[in-house]
């Protein structure tokens, strides 16, 4: 899926995807489809560990890094 298609999904769908990816990468996140504190914290940890400014936002670079990380997991 491209970033454009991803960004056109509902917030809940994007959060479920993010939580699934982070969980598969070993982060402890809920699977509730919500942008909660634990999900954002885990995303920021992922961003920091990949040289991305940890802002808790899924920009195109963060999306690409998440996809690459899961492909290489």
C-alpha positions as CSV (number, residue, x, y, z in Angstrom):
1,X,0.0,0.0,0.0
2,X,1.3,3.5,-0.8
3,X,1.4,6.3,1.8
4,X,-1.3,8.1,-0.1
5,X,-3.7,5.2,0.1
6,X,-2.7,4.7,3.7
7,X,-3.4,8.3,4.6
8,X,-6.9,8.1,2.9
9,X,-8.0,5.4,5.4
10,X,-10.0,6.2,8.5
11,X,-8.1,7.2,11.6
12,X,-9.3,3.9,13.3
13,X,-8.0,1.8,10.3
14,X,-4.6,3.6,10.4
15,X,-4.3,3.1,14.2
16,X,-5.2,-0.6,13.9
17,X,-2.5,-1.0,11.2
18,X,0.1,1.0,13.3
19,X,-0.7,-1.1,16.4
20,X,-0.3,-4.3,14.5
21,X,3.0,-3.2,13.0
22,X,4.4,-2.0,16.3
23,X,3.2,-5.2,18.0
24,X,5.0,-7.3,15.4
25,X,8.1,-5.3,16.0
26,X,8.0,-6.0,19.7
27,X,6.4,-2.9,21.1
28,X,3.8,-3.3,23.8
29,X,0.7,-1.6,22.4
30,X,-3.0,-2.2,22.7
31,X,-5.1,-3.3,19.8
32,X,-8.0,-0.8,20.1
33,X,-7.7,1.3,17.0
34,X,-7.3,4.4,19.1
35,X,-4.5,7.0,19.1
36,X,-3.8,6.5,22.8
37,X,-0.8,7.5,24.9
38,X,0.9,4.1,24.7
39,X,0.6,3.8,21.0
40,X,2.0,7.3,20.5
41,X,4.8,6.7,22.9
42,X,5.7,3.5,21.1
43,X,5.6,5.3,17.7
44,X,7.9,8.0,19.1
45,X,10.4,5.4,20.3
46,X,10.3,3.7,16.9
47,X,10.9,7.1,15.2
48,X,13.8,8.0,17.5
49,X,15.4,4.6,16.9
50,X,15.2,5.2,13.1
51,X,16.6,8.7,13.1
52,X,13.2,10.4,12.6
53,X,12.2,13.3,14.8
54,X,10.0,11.7,17.4
55,X,6.7,13.6,17.0
56,X,4.2,10.7,17.1
57,X,2.9,11.5,13.6
58,X,2.9,9.0,10.8
59,X,4.5,11.1,8.0
60,X,5.6,9.5,4.8
61,X,9.1,8.8,6.1
62,X,7.8,7.2,9.2
63,X,5.4,5.1,7.2
64,X,8.2,4.0,4.9
65,X,10.4,3.0,7.8
66,X,7.6,1.1,9.5
67,X,7.0,-0.8,6.2
68,X,10.7,-1.6,5.8
69,X,11.0,-2.7,9.4
70,X,8.1,-5.1,9.2
71,X,9.4,-6.4,5.8
72,X,12.8,-7.1,7.4
73,X,11.4,-8.5,10.7
